[in-house]
Amino acid sequence: MLLSLLLAAAAPATPISADRIKADVRALSSDAFLGRGPGEAGEDKAVAYIAQGFAKAGLEPAGERGGWYQDVPLVRLDRLPGATMSLLVAGEPMKLTLGRNATLALRNPGHTGLTDAPLMFAGFGIVDPKLGWNAYEGVDMAGKIAVVLANDPDFEAGRDLGFGGRRMAYEGRVGVKFEAAARAGAAGVLVIHEDAAASYPFLQVGSGDALPAFAFAPMAPSNLKLSGWLCRDVSVAMLRRLGYTLDALKRRARDPKFRAFALGHAALSASGDLRASPFVSHNVLGRIKGASRPGESILYGAHWDANGRNGPDASGDGIRNGAIDNATGTAELIEIARAFEAGPAPARSVIFAAWTSEEKGLLGSEYYAAHPLYPLEKTAATINLDPHLVLPAARNIELIGDGRTPLEEDFRRAAARFGLRVDPEPSQEAGWYFRSDHFSFARRGVPSLAFRAGRDLVSGGLIAGQKIVGAYNARCYHQPCDQFDPRWTFAGTVQEASVAFALGRELADGSAWPDWYPGNDYKPMRDASAAARR
């Protein structure tokens, strides 16, 4: 305890206020904002609140047409009541209850109907020519359903098979598996859910079964008719009927020569209707104009959306308020804007962006990155604020996806100023680096950082921190119980935002251009725009 007090005494003063962050989180996550669902009544309130916060902080509008907003054309996809999905395994039906032991996402507007589509086990569903993996090579997938494992072949392998070891590779993301199966001609994909491999309990996907999906407008038709998840118990029982074990199939799928094969007498039938409703959502953007190099910028981002008024829990609460995810990150964004405006004008411009529709596939940040209002080649770095945690003061801060960019050394130096050590994220197999808005920029070559408050708490250490994090992940992540708690001190949030501000201030006042480490997948894209920075 004495050491912690000494470290706290040695840390520099911070302009970041826990009270102001708390007030913004309280407001943004209140029922008045109706869960901040894009395209729902809560959107107008949320984006207006953020724009007002930016204006009060002293930012200038940085959106389209001289305003605060960037229009993001989207389509809302609602599965209508009455959808069904069933399995026929070895001549016997297996009961599926959507939301309980299976989920169903229809992929195209209108009616979708499949009858007795054969199941094909596709292992990890990996197609990566660079590594020599192709689960579908030479396999006729037309009209068939690919059954795939979550994560990548290295997960649980105990060795590196080419995918970077325990840390999830991009190919392990379910969206990448869906794209690979669609290119192979599959009619659908079912993912076998396991808590560790997916990094979240089945509750997270099951309770979201009937939530709307979003896509960019105009919407392109999908080769897939459907996708979904099967809970582990159903998957194991299905495989047992067919003479397989899940563990044996995993071992078989870890071979780069693995190819998808028919699961014997097993077929899926599904029926349902999908309603498509085009609408325009909004990113919110504000700017501090650089004093000497206004054409160069750094970019802070946080997603403002949560999951709106969808899917009441057992108590009847139908609003998913998203107090932690991500009213807290949005409040940090506004507070860091205040901190910049309280100091001298930076040399570079600083852009503050609140993104829409992160929860539906990083859509707001992806739209901006494809239609940037400020050139990406002259964006020095992106700093993402998506904490997923509200914790008391800690001894550490967690870096997500470490080992990618020398910018991480600047981050470590900034954290050390506040007496914080930097630890790698504890659950690298979860693939967090691909799951939030910074990835939209990283994949286009912009050096990007994501981090969050540490769980090695000053009071109680890792045991106390992990208890808080574990309870939230098990019960409240994306659920109605992610609600504001007046007991929160936001001390860990202040630590996170203080480091983010200190790092951004250094980048905004400096002239260095962060890069990627040699061999990183995103370095060639950054190198291609080097002339613009010279």
Secondary structure, DSSP 8 states (H G I E B T S, - for coil): -HHHHHHHHHS------HHHHHHHHHHHTSGGGGGG-TTSHHHHHHHHHHHHHHHHHT-EE-SGGGSSEEEEEEEEEEE-TT-EEEEEETTEEE---BTTTB--EE-SSEEEEEEEEEEEE-TT--EETTTTEETTTT---TT-EEEEESS-TTTTTSS-SSS-TTS--GGGSHHHHHHHHHHTT-SEEEEE--HHHHTS-HHHHHTTTTS-EEEESS----S-SEEEEE-HHHHHHHHHHTT--HHHHHHHHTSTT---EEEEEEEEEEEEEEEEEEEEEEEEEEEE--SSEEEEEEEEEEE-----B----TT---B---IIIIIIHHHHHHHHHHHHHTS---SEEEEEEEES-GGGTSHHHHHHHHS-SS-GGGEEEEEE-------S-BSEEEETT-SS-THHHHHHHHHHHTT-EEEE-S-GGG-GGGSSTHHHHHTTT--EEEEEE-SSBTTTHHHHHHHHHHHHHHHTTTSTT----TT---HHHHHHHHHHHHHHHHHHH--------TT-TTHHHHHHTHHHH-
